[in-house]
Amino acid sequence: MGWTLGVDVGGTFTDFYALNESTAEVHVGKWPSTPSNPARAILQGLDKLSRQHNIQLEKAVQLAHGTTVGTNALIQRKGGKVALITTRGFRDLLEIGRQIRPHMYDLNQDNPPPLVPREHRLELDERVSAGGEVLTAIEQEQLDELIGFISPDLDACAVCLLFSFLNPDHEQQVAQAIRKKTNGKMHISISSEVQPEFREYERFSTTVLNAYLQPVMTEYIEHLQHGVGAALPRAKLGINQSAGGLMSAQRARSFPIRTALSGPAAGVVGAVYVANTASRPNIITLDMGGTSADVALIRDYRADVAYEREVAGFPIRLPMVDIETVGAGGGSIAWFDRDGLLKVGPVSAGADPGPACYGRGGLQPTVTDANLVLNRLSTAGLLGGDMALQTNLARAAFEPIARKLSCSIEKTAEGVLGIVVSNMVRTIRTISVERGYDPKNFSLMPFGGAGPLHARDVAVALNMTEIIVPTTPGIVCAQGLIVSDMQEDFVISQRTLLDEGQTADALQIVAQLLQQARAWFAQEHVGTTNHSLELRVDARYVGQNFELEVPIAQGTALSPASLPGVDRLRELFFAAHESTYGYFNPEDAVEIVNFRLTARAGRVRPAAAGTSAGVKPAKPVREALREVYFEDDRPVQTSIYDRQKLIPGHVVEGPAIIDQLDTTTPIFPADRAEVDALGNLIIQIGGR
């Protein structure tokens, strides 16, 4: 037992959460991100955190890391140079795709160009049938000749052969030949390891993306491991993945595509943890940072997992926490479009130069500048006063657009905040209203550095009445890394009709999945305690194009016998179909297309620290008074409180501003906030 550290790298700040597992002592910190080399901010921030709080880094046992390196490489098209080897006739699959326009009403918009130019896409004479039998074997002479065409200037090779998810032998043979030819110096991704599921286009795309990121992620992790190894010699490095669990650094180097939503997924895991401490099972999250806002819906303390989505315009078929993102952050820039209308985002001032009020050379008005103009942010600045904010620079940035709109600077700032709130509300509706969930039946949980600043306006627009602000909202993603388990997802894709004659095949598949999970437990040296397994299937009516995920069983010791009988499986599928589509047909044939198993290895940690019910504390003491603009054109005399000095049972009546290291929370007039037993701030809108 020792220090466990969570580090989440964002576009503007790198967040730190340190937990002493022996004493339950917690410390948090923020450090400006270094986009050119994210590892530098991590090492600098760890050094500062250790000196500030006397943390003995040499005794740290784990460093859990959420990274944006892979995501940024995709967005900026700064990955490696990739070759592709595929079955003859499938060379152009990446361009053909699903023959669907990226935007229904834009005839000029095109899909992004393939990451592998056509001259680097090579075809191999081989064929495996839809049943997994070899129809055309690979000729070694042709394979060697083909590999000779791979340019030595390339960094990686993706191997995507037809039906390899049923029989991976040919892909493994090709990979072995490439390693021999290149002396192991070329990164290789084979689809039967990256994404062993049916649907060629998504499998090919995911594998190519993985190969594209391998050189970038390998270089980054090697640099990080070198620095971490010197500062934290005993710590095990875990990398967060998009599905919401940690994987080893070695697996992150092999499968970097799994980190595409690493940071946002950690935020959802942290939100689930906080929801449990606050006894609020149904939550809508609002993770608003410097560049973007991520939203997710949590029901019964669980976030949904999606298996197909796009990142930077490319389809990815892997388990990911179901998150929607919008370009709305504290650094989002206000600008005029060609139609003369004021827009906010998605372009952001980022960490460098940042908003105008940072005084680092930024000149364009941003959301952070708007909050400072309205006095919702303190001029003492961010990071506990380490980063002062300059109101005169914020007002100077807003003056040109205020003049163009013939409005006061304050009214213009309110308009900018209204636009960014509308963008976030629209995104929340896609994960709630459009899926049949009424937001008013959920609590809103804002986090990230900018989330609490805008939560009230978002909640009112969605008819929500309760807001839950975690103890350290700007550090929730880093906190989520601390409470994340080691996790691995296994899948076997095989169409299996739900009838008694197919039972033996299904049991054999489950046995194979359990064997893979046991091998992973041993490979990762995760110990033998606190294991959990979750078995699911993807099922559909025969003839349907898309399948539904059906939970089957979970526990610490599953076996093939955990798979229920055919009648029970059909009942579970019918329930899922009715929940999604509003009906089911008990007469139609049902088939399973994927069998999935998630293995988790948790680490025992102390429970969240809180206080027992007792004597109601005295009223909180305000730190200062200042005039703040809320909903009217005139400022209101407002009490300022220090979050660190608020204790469980304290009640804060609006209008008020609650300052803390990692964020600012406004309490609007007529609203009421109470600190619960675990330090969460529960805000009732209108005092309800």
Secondary structure by P-SEA (a helix, b strand, c coil): ccbbbbbbbcccbbbbbbbcccccbbbbbccccccccaaaaaaaaaaaaaaacccccccccbbbbbbaaaaaaaaacccccbbbbbccccccccccccccccccccccccccccccccccbbbbcccccccccccccccaaaaaaaaaaccccccbbbbbbccccccaaaaaaaaaaaaaaacccbbbbbcccccccccaaaaaaaaaaaaaaaaaaaaaaaaaaaaaaaacccbbbbbbccccccccaaaaaaccccccaaaaaaaaaaaaaaaaaacccbbbbbbccccbbbbbbbcccbbbbbcccccccccccccccccccccccccbbbbbccccccccccccccccccccccccccccccaaaaaaaaccccccccccccbbbbaaaaaaaaaaaaaaacccaaaaaaaaaaaaaaaaaaaaaaaccccccccccbbbbbbcccccccaaaaaaaacccbbbbcccccaaaaaaaaacccbbbbbbbccccccccaaaaaaaaaaaaaaaaaaaaaaacccccbbbbbbbbbcccccccbbbbbbccccccccccccccaaaaaaaaaaaaaaacccccccbbbbbcbbbbbbbbbbbbccccccccccccccccccbbbbbbcccccccbbbbbbcccccccccccccbbbbcccccccccccbbbbbcccbbbbbbcccc
